[in-house]
Amino acid sequence: MTKSLFQDALDELNNTKNSVFGPRSFQEYCKENNLGNVNTAEKISVDYYETLNPSLKQNDTMVFRVGKPKGERQTHFVLAKVPGKLEDFFLFDDIVFSGQEPRSFIPTTSFKKVYPFLLLPKKSESYFINFGLASGLIGHALGLDDPDTIIVPTTCKSTFSFDFSPHSNINKKITHTNGQVEIDAIFLEKRNGRDSLFVIEGKSNFETGVQKSLAKHKLVYPVLSLSQFVPKDMEIIPIYIKIEDTDEGLSYHILECSLPDPRKNLVNIDDLRQKNYINYTLPNFFKK
């Protein structure tokens, strides 16, 4: 029988009764335990509950990619074991996208703003996010003071360093050092008269297929990455958006989340909570 990739780490966790394994170099871990050549990113960068290693699921353990400590050339990882609490690390679509019937959204902005999107194939998540912003759909869903204003979001894929705790039951500081973080979209707009920075993680059923969940760190990591550069009086708001192609049109599931201010206290990954859910559908005549 082939040994599970994380079995040695899980054995160490179970034998020592610790809640956290690591940080450890993933490649060195594989070498020490005779696991051969393993794709680092694929195994320790988990975006969905469905893709979490089965042995980790069975042991209520989550894996986190935590960058490269100073002087190191290899990516490190951490395991966090929280008995009976594994689901705290994820947002599940059937839970967070419930309690509201979809509503049709007809853009109130000018046709010029949405026309270019009708000329392009709808494939990338950035396309859907930009389309949602240009049409005013996202602005209205989030209750912006001027929802039809022209919003030009920026995206980012860079390396960042920050501290976090895997879970509130552990409350242990982990340092993510010079690790890659990808941010789908960021924009600054006024809401209730206050400048607010919106940080978006976007997914679509065109690309995720059967995945019906999202790892919370996919939103928490970007917020932690940016928070050190954001003025303290400016609110940072994490937003999860999932777009689905339905018989009625393009359905936007827009989930606003809450997260304690990382500029004030150490944040646990499970501190990310659902706050407000809106489901708007752009009717079929906006589909190509």
C-alpha positions as CSV (number, residue, x, y, z in Angstrom):
1,M,0.0,0.0,0.0
2,T,1.3,3.4,-1.0
3,K,2.0,5.7,2.0
4,S,-0.1,8.8,2.2
5,L,1.8,12.0,1.3
6,F,1.2,13.6,4.7
7,Q,1.2,10.4,6.9
8,D,4.5,11.1,8.5
9,A,3.5,14.6,9.4
10,L,0.2,13.4,10.7
11,D,1.9,10.7,12.8
12,E,4.1,13.3,14.4
13,L,1.1,15.5,15.1
14,N,-0.8,12.6,16.7
15,N,2.2,11.3,18.7
16,T,3.1,14.7,20.2
17,K,-0.5,15.8,20.5
18,N,0.4,19.2,18.9
19,S,-2.0,21.1,16.8
20,V,0.5,22.5,14.3
21,F,3.2,20.8,12.2
22,G,5.8,23.1,10.7
23,P,6.7,25.4,9.2
24,R,8.8,22.9,7.2
25,S,10.3,22.9,3.7
26,F,7.9,20.8,1.6
27,Q,10.7,19.5,-0.6
28,E,12.9,18.6,2.3
29,Y,9.9,16.9,4.0
30,C,9.3,14.8,0.9
31,K,13.0,13.9,0.6
32,E,13.3,12.9,4.3
33,N,10.3,10.6,4.0
34,N,11.2,9.1,0.7
35,L,8.2,10.5,-1.1
36,G,10.0,11.2,-4.4
37,N,9.4,14.3,-6.6
38,V,6.1,16.0,-5.7
39,N,4.5,19.1,-7.2
40,T,4.7,21.6,-4.3
41,A,2.0,24.0,-5.4
42,E,-0.5,21.3,-6.2
43,K,-0.2,19.6,-2.8
44,I,0.0,22.5,-0.4
45,S,-2.0,25.2,-2.2
46,V,-5.6,24.1,-1.5
47,D,-8.4,26.3,-2.9
48,Y,-11.3,24.0,-2.2
49,Y,-12.5,21.4,0.3
50,E,-12.9,18.9,-2.5
51,T,-9.2,19.0,-3.4
52,L,-7.9,18.7,0.2
53,N,-5.8,15.5,0.6
54,P,-8.1,12.6,1.8
55,S,-5.7,11.7,4.7
56,L,-5.8,15.3,5.9
57,K,-9.6,15.3,5.8
58,Q,-9.8,12.1,7.8
59,N,-7.6,13.7,10.4
60,D,-9.4,17.1,10.6
61,T,-6.2,18.8,9.3
62,M,-5.7,21.8,7.0
63,V,-2.6,22.6,5.0
64,F,-1.2,26.1,4.4
65,R,1.5,27.3,2.1
66,V,3.6,29.9,4.1
67,G,6.2,31.1,1.7
68,K,10.0,31.0,2.0
69,P,11.7,32.1,5.2
70,K,14.6,34.4,4.9
71,G,17.7,32.6,3.5
72,E,15.6,29.7,2.3
73,R,15.0,28.8,-1.4
74,Q,12.2,26.3,-0.9
75,T,8.5,26.8,-0.1
76,H,7.4,25.9,3.4
77,F,4.1,24.5,4.6
78,V,2.1,24.2,7.8
79,L,-0.5,21.6,8.9
80,A,-3.1,22.7,11.4
81,K,-5.2,20.0,13.2
82,V,-8.5,21.0,14.8
83,P,-10.6,18.0,15.7
84,G,-14.2,18.4,14.5
85,K,-13.6,21.8,13.1
86,L,-12.2,21.2,9.6
87,E,-15.1,22.9,7.9
88,D,-14.2,26.1,9.7
89,F,-11.5,26.6,7.1
90,F,-13.9,26.7,4.2
91,L,-16.9,28.6,2.8
92,F,-19.5,26.1,1.4
93,D,-21.7,27.3,-1.4
94,D,-24.8,25.5,-0.3
95,I,-24.5,27.3,3.1
96,V,-23.3,30.8,2.3
97,F,-25.3,31.1,-1.0
98,S,-28.7,30.3,0.6
99,G,-31.7,32.2,2.0
100,Q,-32.3,34.5,-1.0
101,E,-34.0,34.0,-4.3
102,P,-32.1,35.3,-7.4
103,R,-33.2,38.7,-8.7
104,S,-32.8,39.9,-12.3
105,F,-30.5,42.8,-12.7
106,I,-30.9,45.2,-15.6
107,P,-28.0,47.6,-15.9
108,T,-28.8,51.3,-15.3
109,T,-25.5,52.4,-16.7
110,S,-25.0,53.3,-20.4
111,F,-24.9,50.6,-23.0
112,K,-21.4,51.8,-24.0
113,K,-20.0,50.5,-20.8
114,V,-21.2,46.9,-21.3
115,Y,-21.0,46.7,-25.1
116,P,-17.2,45.7,-25.3
117,F,-17.9,42.7,-23.0
118,L,-20.5,41.4,-25.4
119,L,-17.9,41.1,-28.1
120,L,-15.6,38.9,-26.1
121,P,-15.7,35.2,-25.2
122,K,-16.6,34.7,-21.5
123,K,-13.8,32.5,-20.1
124,S,-11.7,34.2,-17.4
125,E,-12.8,35.1,-13.9
126,S,-11.4,38.6,-14.4
127,Y,-13.8,39.0,-17.4
128,F,-16.8,38.2,-15.2
129,I,-15.6,40.5,-12.4
130,N,-15.0,43.4,-14.8
131,F,-18.3,42.8,-16.5
132,G,-20.1,42.8,-13.1
133,L,-18.4,46.1,-12.2
134,A,-19.0,47.8,-15.6
135,S,-22.7,46.9,-15.6
136,G,-23.2,48.3,-12.1
137,L,-24.3,44.9,-10.8
138,I,-21.5,44.6,-8.2
139,G,-21.8,48.2,-7.2
140,H,-25.6,47.8,-6.5
141,A,-25.1,44.5,-4.7
142,L,-22.5,46.0,-2.4
143,G,-24.6,49.2,-1.7
144,L,-22.0,51.6,-3.0
145,D,-22.9,55.3,-2.7
146,D,-22.6,55.7,-6.5
147,P,-23.1,52.1,-7.8
148,D,-23.0,53.1,-11.5
149,T,-19.7,54.9,-11.3
150,I,-16.9,53.7,-13.5
151,I,-14.8,51.3,-11.4
152,V,-11.4,50.3,-12.6
153,P,-10.2,47.4,-10.4
154,T,-6.6,46.3,-10.2
155,T,-5.3,42.8,-9.8
156,C,-2.1,41.6,-8.2
157,K,0.1,38.5,-8.1
158,S,3.1,39.1,-6.0
159,T,5.0,38.0,-2.8
160,F,4.0,39.2,0.6
161,S,4.9,38.7,4.2
162,F,2.4,38.7,7.1
163,D,1.4,36.9,10.3
164,F,-1.7,34.8,10.9
165,S,-3.1,32.1,13.2
166,P,-4.6,29.0,11.5
167,H,-7.6,28.7,13.8
168,S,-9.1,30.3,16.9
169,N,-8.8,27.0,18.8
170,I,-5.0,27.1,18.2
171,N,-4.2,30.8,18.4
172,K,-0.6,30.3,17.3
173,K,1.2,32.9,15.3
174,I,2.5,31.6,11.9
175,T,4.6,33.8,9.7
176,H,4.0,33.8,5.9
177,T,7.3,35.0,4.4
178,N,7.8,36.2,0.9
179,G,5.1,33.9,-0.4
180,Q,3.1,34.3,-3.5
181,V,-0.5,35.7,-3.1
182,E,-2.9,36.3,-6.0
183,I,-5.6,38.9,-5.7
184,D,-8.4,38.8,-8.3
185,A,-9.6,42.4,-7.9
186,I,-9.2,45.4,-5.6
187,F,-11.1,48.7,-5.8
188,L,-11.7,51.7,-3.6
189,E,-15.1,53.3,-3.4
190,K,-17.3,55.1,-1.0
191,R,-20.0,53.3,1.0
192,N,-22.1,55.1,3.6
193,G,-19.9,58.1,3.0
194,R,-16.7,56.2,3.9
195,D,-13.8,55.2,1.7
196,S,-13.7,51.4,1.7
197,L,-11.3,49.0,0.0
198,F,-13.0,46.0,-1.5
199,V,-10.9,42.8,-2.0
200,I,-12.5,40.3,-4.3
201,E,-11.9,36.6,-4.8
202,G,-13.8,35.4,-7.9
203,K,-14.7,31.9,-9.1
204,S,-16.9,30.6,-11.9
205,N,-18.5,27.3,-12.7
206,F,-16.9,27.5,-16.1
207,E,-13.5,26.9,-14.4
208,T,-14.1,25.2,-11.1
209,G,-16.5,22.6,-12.4
210,V,-17.8,20.5,-9.5
211,Q,-16.1,22.5,-6.8
212,K,-18.7,23.9,-4.4
213,S,-16.5,25.5,-1.7
214,L,-13.7,28.0,-1.2
215,A,-10.9,27.9,1.2
216,K,-11.1,30.9,3.5
217,H,-7.4,31.7,3.2
218,K,-8.1,32.6,-0.4
219,L,-9.7,35.8,1.0
220,V,-7.8,36.1,4.2
221,Y,-4.3,36.0,2.6
222,P,-5.1,39.0,0.3
223,V,-6.5,41.1,3.1
224,L,-3.5,40.4,5.3
225,S,-1.1,41.1,2.4
226,L,-2.7,44.5,1.7
227,S,-3.6,45.6,5.3
228,Q,-0.1,46.8,6.2
229,F,-0.3,49.4,3.3
230,V,-3.9,50.6,3.9
231,P,-4.6,53.7,6.2
232,K,-6.1,52.6,9.5
233,D,-9.3,54.6,9.0
234,M,-10.1,52.8,5.8
235,E,-12.2,49.6,6.1
236,I,-11.0,46.5,4.2
237,I,-13.9,44.4,3.0
238,P,-13.4,40.8,1.7
239,I,-15.9,39.7,-1.1
240,Y,-16.4,36.3,-2.5
241,I,-18.1,36.2,-5.9
242,K,-19.1,33.1,-7.8
243,I,-20.5,33.4,-11.3
244,E,-22.7,30.6,-12.8
245,D,-24.0,30.1,-16.3
246,T,-27.7,29.3,-15.8
247,D,-30.7,28.9,-18.1
248,E,-31.9,32.4,-17.0
249,G,-28.5,34.1,-17.6
250,L,-25.3,34.9,-15.8
251,S,-25.9,34.4,-12.1
252,Y,-23.7,36.4,-9.7
253,H,-23.5,35.1,-6.1
254,I,-22.0,38.0,-4.2
255,L,-21.0,37.3,-0.6
256,E,-19.7,40.1,1.6
257,C,-17.6,38.7,4.5
258,S,-16.4,40.1,7.8
259,L,-12.9,39.8,9.2
260,P,-11.4,41.4,12.3
261,D,-9.0,44.3,11.5
262,P,-5.6,42.7,11.1
263,R,-4.0,46.1,11.8
264,K,-5.2,45.7,15.4
265,N,-4.9,42.0,16.2
266,L,-3.6,38.7,15.0
267,V,-6.3,37.2,12.7
268,N,-7.3,33.5,12.7
269,I,-8.2,32.0,9.3
270,D,-11.6,30.9,10.7
271,D,-12.4,34.5,11.8
272,L,-13.6,35.1,8.2
273,R,-17.4,34.9,8.4
274,Q,-20.3,35.4,6.0
275,K,-22.1,38.7,6.4
276,N,-24.4,39.6,3.5
277,Y,-25.4,37.6,0.4
278,I,-26.9,39.0,-2.8
279,N,-27.8,36.9,-5.9
280,Y,-28.3,38.9,-9.1
281,T,-28.8,37.5,-12.6
282,L,-27.9,39.3,-15.8
283,P,-30.7,38.0,-18.2
284,N,-29.9,35.9,-21.2
285,F,-29.7,38.8,-23.7
286,F,-26.4,39.7,-22.0
287,K,-25.0,36.3,-22.9
288,K,-23.1,35.6,-26.0
